[in-house]
Amino acid sequence: MKSLRPIAICLLATTLAACASLSAEPNRPLETAVNGPAYRITTIPDATSPELFVALAFSGGGKRSAAFGYGALTALREITVDFGTGPRKLTQEIDVVTGVSGGSFTASSFALKREALFDTYTDQFLKYDLNADIFGLYLIPWRWDWLFNPNWGTNDEMARIYDDLLFQGTDYGDLARLGRPYLGVQATDFANEAPFIFGQDTFDWICSDITTLPVARAVAASNGFPVLFSPISLRNYAHDETQSCRRPAWVDKYMAIDDELSRRRQLAELATSYLDKRQEAYVHLLDGGVADNLALRGLVQLMAPTTEPDALDEERVKHLRHVIIVSVDGQAEPDRAMTDVPYLGSVFRVLGAVASTAIDRYGYETLIHAREMTRRLADGLASRGCPGPVVEGKAAPCRKVEAQFAHVSLGDLQDDEQQRKLAAIPTGLTIDGPDVDALIVAGHDAILCDRDMRQIFASLPNVRMPPLPARCRAYRPGTDEVKASAAKRIAARVSRTDRP
């Protein structure tokens, strides 16, 4: 038995040495940026129609949201629109995709693979058993690198898995060369209690170049469920005296807004918290769903600075006629079965209910604000480059830009046994194959069934689309109008507290 000790010691030493060699490559300072397009909405190549701006936001919710969101894309792929240059699929007209947590898998895969996504994504990823990798991470000794190496955490390991499955070494420089759709992966910065959007506009705040960052690390950060996974950490070079950082011009402009409830003022304060050299020099990122499970706050955060005069291609703006923002929400329904029991004996059920209550309630307010943001964005773009009169300090619109917002979810389908089964599919990183297939079909049908989406399709020129699915929820006169009226009243209050 004693003769085995040296062998065991040697094996342990070899394991520790191997572990010590693993280290996540840090994000690089901005001054090391290589030539090429920076990863910004306004600078990457754009082959979409100038008359149309489309943004999709994919919600969190593990693979159930990833599958539902993918189904939504399959429906958009079947719809064509023609602005005079020939029919184009709506998937070819998408300018921006944002994703949080599970939704970031579909958003990032589409931004990278485009048409090729529809050949491989279901079998390559959606039906892949990620839980087996997670169990192995914790239960197999030779994968315990993260136990001994401070430079390698559990989520660094997950980033490597995601890269093998989906990205094959793709970094943001590769995405910049591909052009639109622009990808906005959203994580949560726990120190600031705010969304952190992976893109050069946000990386300007930490004086860093995003082009060399692997896309897999952003997706891992967005899916970094607290406790189960370690944070993805970034260096903040704004605090390095050897670096010369640019302070975005809009930051001081928004800081001068004399309204503490202005969202633009809040955005400037967030940017300043990173640029302030008195703060620490690291950013630690975890699950994006904690700050916003709909990926809409991040979209709002992205769009505000890009509408500044010096960021826009005025010639292209002159052609714009439609601004469309779609929230694709594949999140699970609340646990209604709690009302069937006299007391809650499971602590996990209680914790799940607490988390869901906060996320869902906050999500409703986010939807209201996103709809108002869509309208304000369209109004602002309609008034650009206008020679008309200035009314109450604002340029009068000289053309009409349609503002259209839609929230697509399982609620767009008939409330029947099939829909209830879909709603009961749990959130997680592994889902049974038949459930994946059912969620894909549900996402496809929900896009075609949603009333707001049908209005959007009807407003576009020369649209061709599949017939209406049989499973669409019946429109209930009265009920929907009451909901819409209440939402408009709340939205009006929100807009009054968001004065620029």
Secondary structure, DSSP 4 states (H G I P E B T S, - for coil): -TTHHHHHHHHHHHHHHHHHH--PPPPEEGGGPPSS--S-TTTS---S-TTEEEEEEEPPSHHHHHHHHHHHHHHHHT-EE-SSS--EEGGGG--EEEEETHHHHHHHHHHHHGGGHHHHHIIIIITS-HHHHHHHHHH-GGGTHHHH-TT--HHHHHHHHHIIIIITT-BHHHHHHH-SSEEEEEEEETTTTEEEEESHHHHGGGTEE-TTSBHHHHHHHHT--BTTBPPEEEE-GGG-TT------HHHHHHHT-S-TT-HHHHHHHHHHHHH-TTS-SEEEEE-GGGT-TTSHHHHHHHHHHHTSGGGS-HHHHTT--EEEEEEE--PPPP-GGGGGSSS---HHHHHHHHHHHHHHHHHHHHHHHHHHHHHHHHHHHHTTT--S-EETTEEPPSS--EEEEEEE-GGGB--SHHHHHHHTSPPSS---HHHHHHHHHHHHHHHHH-HHHHHHHHHSTT-B-PPPPTTBPPP-TTHHHHHHHHHHHHHHHHHHT---
